[in-house]
Every structure is written in structure tokens, then in C-alpha cells.
Amino acid sequence: MDKTRGPIKVKLLKDLLRIDPDRTVDFKVLDIGGTRVTSTFIKDLFPGSELYYANIDPHSLNDVEGAIIADGTGLPFRDECLDIVTSFDTIEHLVSPDALVKEVHRVLKQDGLFALATPNLADIYSRLAFLAGYVPFSYHPGDHMFGCAIISGTRKGGVHKSVFTFRALQEMLEYYGFKVERVEGYTYNDEFYRTLTPHFESVGFNKLRLIMNILLPVRLKECLVFLCQKS
């Protein structure tokens, strides 16, 4: 797979969903926590499907067809009515991530797919920062960036409350009735995030991070994307 052109994250998701190409057409799909910008990626991933987008912020999905104002922990769908659910960079913001996983399991049909992307608490950079006495880069223990190796503690933050390691996320998904089909990794230094946030500036050593994302085993990469099947 070419990881040098276009958003790595989108390429990974397309590749993961090729387990069965027929799953990506003419199905009922829900994206949890997305925005108007990310909805364009979802449309590209699932051409010809019936698409819904859920976000608790009413302004995040302005003018998006299929938008629903809802929390991922309380979805306005009946049991077993969806074929595919996606949730990218959302679960780490929740105080109760278990509630989201259980709710996704409820609304998915038997053998339905769940694609979940989130930062990795134990990526290689966070492991090094932890040894030096700093918090992992993707975890924010307070309302500011306290204990961060790069960003000052006076900067507002506090958005990532439930960040998982590879092992922890796999165990939770399996506990709530999902079979993990595949896992891949990606980096925040990616075109996806520059498109999502035009003023986004990744922190230092950009080329090295891109190279490391190719070379590192998935458990050490900055972010993880799990493809699961409801069992």
C-alpha cells in the first residue's frame, strides 16, 4: 500500500474494509463523532450507502444530509439495524468509553462491522516521555496540558480522558462482543488532520514520524484503527 500520497488514515480504512468489498455498498452506515469536513471522507469510503452522522454538537454537521444530534452513548436507532459503524478520534474524549462500545454493539446487525480509530496511549514517543516523567502525549489528566513534554501546562487542553493501549482496546472490544479482524496504525502527522484542521501544525520531526509510522510495529504507532465484527 502506498503510504506516501494522500491521507494515510483513509488509505488504511479503505484497505481494512476490503475484507469483503460488497460490505461497502448499499448498506446502512453510521459515523459517530464526525464533522462536516470528515463526512466527505465517509462518503468516499462508502459510496452508494445510506449514511448517517451523529454528533452531540449541533454546529459540527451543518448542512450535512443524514446528520443526527446525538451522543455516541445513546443512539436513536433500534437494535440491530445498522451494517457498519465508524468512530474516528472520538472514544478518547469520553468519560465512559464502555458505553459507546456497548451501544455500537446494540445497533449493529449480526456480523456488522465496527471501524474504530483512536490515539495509542503506549506509542513509542509516549513511552520515552513516560520514562522522563512526563504524561503520554495523547493523554490529558487535567483541563490544561499538565505534565506534557512539549506543550506548556498553561495551554488549554484536557480533551483526551480515555486513551487506550493496543492490548486494552482489544480486550474491551472482545469483552463487549466484537471479534477483532484487523488492526493498523497511523500518525497524527498526516494529511487527514491537515485537511480537517487547516491551521494544524504537527510537532517537530515530521519526516521522521512518517518514516517511523512505516517501520514501527502497530503496537508502537501513534494511533490505532481497529476493524471489528459483531459476534
C-alpha positions as CSV (number, residue, x, y, z in Angstrom):
1,M,0.0,0.0,0.0
2,D,1.3,3.5,-0.9
3,K,1.6,5.4,2.4
4,T,3.3,8.5,0.9
5,R,0.4,10.1,-1.0
6,G,-3.0,11.1,0.4
7,P,-4.3,10.6,3.9
8,I,-2.7,7.5,5.5
9,K,-5.7,7.1,7.7
10,V,-8.2,7.0,4.8
11,K,-6.0,4.6,2.9
12,L,-5.8,2.3,5.9
13,L,-9.6,2.3,6.3
14,K,-10.2,1.5,2.7
15,D,-7.7,-1.3,2.8
16,L,-9.3,-2.7,6.0
17,L,-12.7,-2.7,4.5
18,R,-11.6,-4.7,1.5
19,I,-12.0,-7.8,3.6
20,D,-15.3,-8.0,1.8
21,P,-15.8,-5.3,-0.9
22,D,-19.5,-5.9,-1.0
23,R,-19.9,-4.6,2.5
24,T,-19.1,-1.0,1.5
25,V,-22.1,-0.6,-1.0
26,D,-25.8,-0.4,-0.4
27,F,-25.6,-0.6,3.3
28,K,-26.8,1.5,6.3
29,V,-23.8,3.2,7.8
30,L,-23.4,5.5,10.9
31,D,-20.4,7.6,11.7
32,I,-20.1,8.7,15.3
33,G,-18.4,11.9,16.3
34,G,-17.6,13.2,12.8
35,T,-17.9,16.7,11.4
36,R,-18.9,18.3,8.1
37,V,-15.3,18.0,6.9
38,T,-14.9,14.3,7.9
39,S,-18.3,13.5,6.3
40,T,-16.6,13.9,2.9
41,F,-14.2,11.0,3.8
42,I,-17.1,8.9,4.9
43,K,-18.9,9.4,1.6
44,D,-15.7,8.4,-0.2
45,L,-15.3,5.2,2.0
46,F,-18.9,4.1,1.5
47,P,-20.2,5.1,-2.0
48,G,-23.8,4.2,-2.6
49,S,-24.6,3.5,1.1
50,E,-27.3,5.1,3.3
51,L,-25.2,7.4,5.5
52,Y,-25.9,8.9,9.0
53,Y,-23.7,11.1,11.1
54,A,-24.0,11.5,14.8
55,N,-22.5,14.4,16.8
56,I,-23.6,16.0,20.1
57,D,-22.5,19.4,18.8
58,P,-25.3,20.8,16.5
59,H,-22.8,23.0,14.6
60,S,-20.4,20.3,13.6
61,L,-22.7,18.8,11.0
62,N,-24.3,21.9,9.4
63,D,-25.8,21.2,6.0
64,V,-24.8,17.5,6.1
65,E,-27.5,15.2,4.9
66,G,-28.2,12.4,7.4
67,A,-26.9,14.4,10.4
68,I,-28.2,13.4,13.8
69,I,-27.7,15.4,17.0
70,A,-26.9,12.5,19.4
71,D,-24.3,11.2,21.9
72,G,-22.5,8.1,20.8
73,T,-23.5,6.5,24.1
74,G,-27.2,6.9,23.4
75,L,-28.0,6.4,19.7
76,P,-31.6,6.9,18.3
77,F,-31.6,3.7,16.4
78,R,-33.4,0.4,17.1
79,D,-31.5,-2.8,17.9
80,E,-29.6,-4.5,15.1
81,C,-30.4,-2.1,12.3
82,L,-27.0,-0.9,11.0
83,D,-24.5,-2.6,8.8
84,I,-21.4,-0.6,9.6
85,V,-20.5,1.9,12.3
86,T,-17.4,4.1,12.3
87,S,-15.9,6.3,15.0
88,F,-12.7,8.1,14.4
89,D,-10.9,10.1,17.1
90,T,-13.9,10.1,19.4
91,I,-13.7,7.4,22.1
92,E,-10.7,9.0,23.8
93,H,-12.9,12.1,24.6
94,L,-15.5,10.1,26.6
95,V,-15.6,9.6,30.3
96,S,-17.3,6.2,29.8
97,P,-15.9,4.6,26.6
98,D,-17.6,1.3,27.5
99,A,-21.0,2.9,26.9
100,L,-20.1,3.8,23.3
101,V,-18.8,0.2,22.5
102,K,-21.9,-1.4,24.1
103,E,-24.2,1.0,22.2
104,V,-22.5,0.3,18.9
105,H,-22.9,-3.5,19.5
106,R,-26.6,-2.9,20.2
107,V,-27.3,-1.1,16.9
108,L,-25.2,-3.3,14.7
109,K,-26.7,-6.3,12.8
110,Q,-25.1,-9.7,13.5
111,D,-21.7,-9.8,11.7
112,G,-21.9,-6.0,11.2
113,L,-18.6,-4.1,11.1
114,F,-17.2,-1.5,13.5
115,A,-14.2,0.6,12.5
116,L,-12.7,2.4,15.5
117,A,-9.7,4.8,15.3
118,T,-8.1,6.4,18.4
119,P,-4.6,7.5,19.6
120,N,-2.3,5.0,21.2
121,L,-1.5,5.6,24.9
122,A,1.7,3.5,24.5
123,D,3.1,4.7,21.3
124,I,6.9,4.9,21.1
125,Y,7.1,8.6,21.8
126,S,4.8,8.4,24.8
127,R,6.9,5.5,26.2
128,L,10.0,7.7,26.0
129,A,8.2,10.7,27.6
130,F,6.9,8.5,30.4
131,L,10.4,7.3,31.2
132,A,11.4,11.0,31.6
133,G,8.5,11.7,34.0
134,Y,6.0,13.2,31.5
135,V,2.5,12.0,30.7
136,P,1.9,10.2,27.4
137,F,1.3,12.7,24.6
138,S,-2.3,11.6,23.9
139,Y,-3.5,11.7,27.5
140,H,-4.7,14.9,29.3
141,P,-5.1,14.4,33.0
142,G,-6.5,17.9,33.7
143,D,-8.1,20.9,32.0
144,H,-4.7,22.1,30.8
145,M,-1.7,20.4,29.2
146,F,-0.2,19.5,32.6
147,G,3.0,17.3,32.5
148,C,3.4,17.4,28.7
149,A,6.9,17.1,27.4
150,I,6.4,19.7,24.6
151,I,3.4,21.9,25.3
152,S,3.3,24.2,28.3
153,G,0.9,23.4,31.2
154,T,-0.8,26.8,30.8
155,R,-2.2,25.7,27.4
156,K,-5.9,24.7,27.5
157,G,-6.4,21.0,26.8
158,G,-8.0,18.3,28.8
159,V,-9.9,16.6,26.0
160,H,-8.4,13.1,26.0
161,K,-9.7,11.2,29.0
162,S,-10.0,7.6,27.9
163,V,-6.9,6.7,25.9
164,F,-6.1,3.0,25.3
165,T,-3.1,0.8,24.6
166,F,-3.4,-1.8,21.9
167,R,-4.0,-4.5,24.4
168,A,-6.5,-2.6,26.5
169,L,-8.7,-1.7,23.5
170,Q,-8.6,-5.2,22.0
171,E,-9.6,-6.7,25.4
172,M,-12.5,-4.2,25.8
173,L,-13.8,-4.8,22.3
174,E,-13.7,-8.5,22.7
175,Y,-15.4,-8.3,26.2
176,Y,-18.4,-6.5,24.7
177,G,-18.9,-8.9,21.9
178,F,-16.7,-7.9,19.0
179,K,-14.2,-10.0,17.1
180,V,-11.2,-8.0,16.1
181,E,-10.5,-8.7,12.4
182,R,-7.5,-6.4,11.8
183,V,-5.6,-3.6,13.4
184,E,-3.4,-1.0,11.7
185,G,-1.6,2.2,12.9
186,Y,-1.2,5.7,11.6
187,T,0.3,9.1,12.6
188,Y,-1.1,12.4,13.6
189,N,1.4,13.9,11.1
190,D,-1.0,13.0,8.3
191,E,-2.8,14.9,5.5
192,F,-6.1,13.8,7.1
193,Y,-5.5,16.1,10.1
194,R,-4.2,19.0,7.9
195,T,-7.4,18.8,5.9
196,L,-9.6,18.5,9.0
197,T,-7.9,21.5,10.7
198,P,-6.2,23.9,8.2
199,H,-4.1,25.6,10.9
200,F,-2.9,22.2,12.2
201,E,0.9,22.1,12.7
202,S,2.3,18.8,13.8
203,V,5.0,18.9,16.4
204,G,8.6,18.7,15.1
205,F,10.5,15.8,13.4
206,N,7.7,15.4,10.7
207,K,9.7,13.3,8.2
208,L,11.0,11.1,10.9
209,R,7.4,10.4,12.2
210,L,6.3,9.5,8.7
211,I,9.2,7.0,8.3
212,M,8.7,5.6,11.8
213,N,5.0,5.1,11.1
214,I,6.0,2.7,8.3
215,L,8.8,0.9,10.2
216,L,7.3,0.5,13.7
217,P,5.1,-2.4,14.7
218,V,1.5,-1.5,15.1
219,R,1.6,-1.6,18.9
220,L,4.1,1.3,18.9
221,K,2.5,3.6,16.4
222,E,0.9,6.9,17.3
223,C,-2.7,5.9,16.5
224,L,-4.6,2.7,16.1
225,V,-7.5,1.7,13.8
226,F,-9.4,-1.5,14.7
227,L,-11.8,-3.2,12.3
228,C,-14.1,-5.4,14.3
229,Q,-17.1,-7.7,13.6
230,K,-20.1,-8.1,15.9
231,S,-20.1,-11.7,17.0
